[in-house]
Amino acid sequence: MTSLSRLDLPVRRRSYRFALTPLADAMFQLLIFFMLSSSLAPYSLITLKGGAAVAEQSGTGLGDAGEAPQPQAPADVALWTLEADAIFIGGQRFGFDALDDLAEALGTQDSPASVLLLLRSSARVQDMATVLARLRQADVTSVRIATEAE
């Protein structure tokens, strides 16, 4: 009688499925964290190249003699030479603490000033950004950038 009272039901096998959604969420969070917390190259150490250097590399912009044209500043343009943490104007060295006074002394509202910024090899991107921001604050609207011939 025992065999009649007991039914042999088929055994259900449990199927475990591996859910990829939590894993993908964790991977994206790690990816975003590492992208935001690291930098490939500090932007202040990026090499700056001017129009003459780019023209030499591409093979265009050369004069008749095969030399790259040197930047020439017209008479009404102030020539500023930018180095690391310093500006040379008329042979005098100025620190960045004097930038506000130098930019304000450039021109008037009737005749706005124009600046040719000559970058030396020691100049960093942050130095150039600081100078350009100060010139913008002083309403200097015309700024040309050139690199020093090497």
C-alpha angles and dihedrals in degrees: 000000000000093000093058096050094051118070119202104222120188113263113244113224116218113232115207116205122199110228113215097189097084090045092051091048091052092047093051091049091051091046092051092046094053093043091054097041098049136055127202096212128001106246092224090066098051113120114244120220125191132208095275093053092047091047091051091052094048093043095238134107096046121144127233093276092051094253126124113250114254117231111257122199117217118230095261094051122094113228114217120182113206123208131162106306093341143082126207116208119174092344094307123116118226130183124226090259088073095051096100093054093044093050093047091051093056103086149332133251090260094052111024117206128249123209132200107203111202111198119211121205092258093058115109129210091248090055091053092046091052093050093047092049092051092047090051090052089053091052094246101159103180117063123158121191125209133168126230115258110251 
